[in-house]
Amino acid sequence: MASLTIKNIPDELYDMLKRSATANHRSINSELIHCLEKTLKPSALTAAQLADAAQALRSRVGAPQLTEDEITLAKQQGRE
């Protein structure tokens, strides 16, 4: 495994990392690795997972789902 030294971390950023590590019961090193993985590794979601996430978001918003006709009409009006 590679080692990495990070220099000149702003105090505010370091404090945020430290608080996050404490809240997640991790060392600062483990928290930093977690943050890097979360940011840099692609998340492979299936189509079903994406559909479930979209449905959950729709239910939180509470707006009615648009019909295909409403979408088509909106597209046509946007082209005028």
C-alpha positions as CSV (number, residue, x, y, z in Angstrom):
1,M,0.0,0.0,0.0
2,A,1.1,3.5,-0.8
3,S,1.7,6.1,1.9
4,L,0.7,9.8,1.5
5,T,1.7,12.9,3.4
6,I,-0.6,15.8,3.1
7,K,0.8,19.3,3.9
8,N,-0.7,22.7,4.5
9,I,-4.3,21.5,5.4
10,P,-6.3,24.5,6.4
11,D,-7.2,24.4,10.1
12,E,-10.9,24.6,9.4
13,L,-10.8,21.6,7.0
14,Y,-8.7,19.6,9.4
15,D,-11.2,20.3,12.2
16,M,-14.1,19.2,9.9
17,L,-12.3,16.0,9.1
18,K,-11.6,15.4,12.8
19,R,-15.2,15.9,13.8
20,S,-16.4,13.6,11.0
21,A,-13.9,10.9,12.1
22,T,-15.1,11.2,15.6
23,A,-18.8,11.1,14.6
24,N,-18.2,8.0,12.5
25,H,-15.9,6.3,15.1
26,R,-13.0,6.2,12.7
27,S,-9.4,7.4,12.9
28,I,-8.6,10.6,11.0
29,N,-6.6,8.4,8.5
30,S,-9.6,6.0,8.0
31,E,-12.0,8.9,7.6
32,L,-9.8,10.5,5.0
33,I,-9.6,7.2,3.1
34,H,-13.4,6.9,3.3
35,C,-13.8,10.4,1.9
36,L,-11.5,9.8,-0.9
37,E,-13.2,6.5,-1.8
38,K,-16.6,8.1,-1.7
39,T,-15.5,10.9,-3.9
40,L,-13.3,9.1,-6.4
41,K,-14.7,5.6,-6.8
42,P,-17.6,5.3,-9.1
43,S,-20.9,4.1,-7.6
44,A,-22.4,1.3,-9.6
45,L,-26.1,1.6,-9.2
46,T,-28.4,-0.6,-11.0
47,A,-31.3,0.7,-13.1
48,A,-33.7,-0.6,-10.4
49,Q,-31.8,1.3,-7.7
50,L,-31.9,4.5,-9.7
51,A,-35.6,4.1,-10.3
52,D,-36.2,3.5,-6.6
53,A,-34.2,6.6,-5.7
54,A,-36.1,8.6,-8.2
55,Q,-39.4,7.3,-6.8
56,A,-38.3,8.1,-3.2
57,L,-37.4,11.7,-4.3
58,R,-40.8,12.1,-6.1
59,S,-42.7,11.0,-3.0
60,R,-40.8,13.5,-0.8
61,V,-41.5,16.4,-3.2
62,G,-45.1,15.5,-3.4
63,A,-45.6,16.8,-7.0
64,P,-47.7,14.7,-9.3
65,Q,-45.9,12.6,-11.9
66,L,-46.0,14.1,-15.3
67,T,-47.7,12.1,-18.1
68,E,-46.1,11.5,-21.4
69,D,-48.6,13.9,-23.0
70,E,-47.6,16.7,-20.6
71,I,-43.9,16.1,-21.3
72,T,-44.5,16.2,-25.1
73,L,-46.6,19.4,-24.8
74,A,-43.8,21.1,-22.7
75,K,-41.2,20.1,-25.3
76,Q,-43.4,21.5,-28.1
77,Q,-44.0,24.8,-26.3
78,G,-40.3,25.1,-25.6
79,R,-39.5,24.9,-29.3
80,E,-41.9,27.7,-30.3
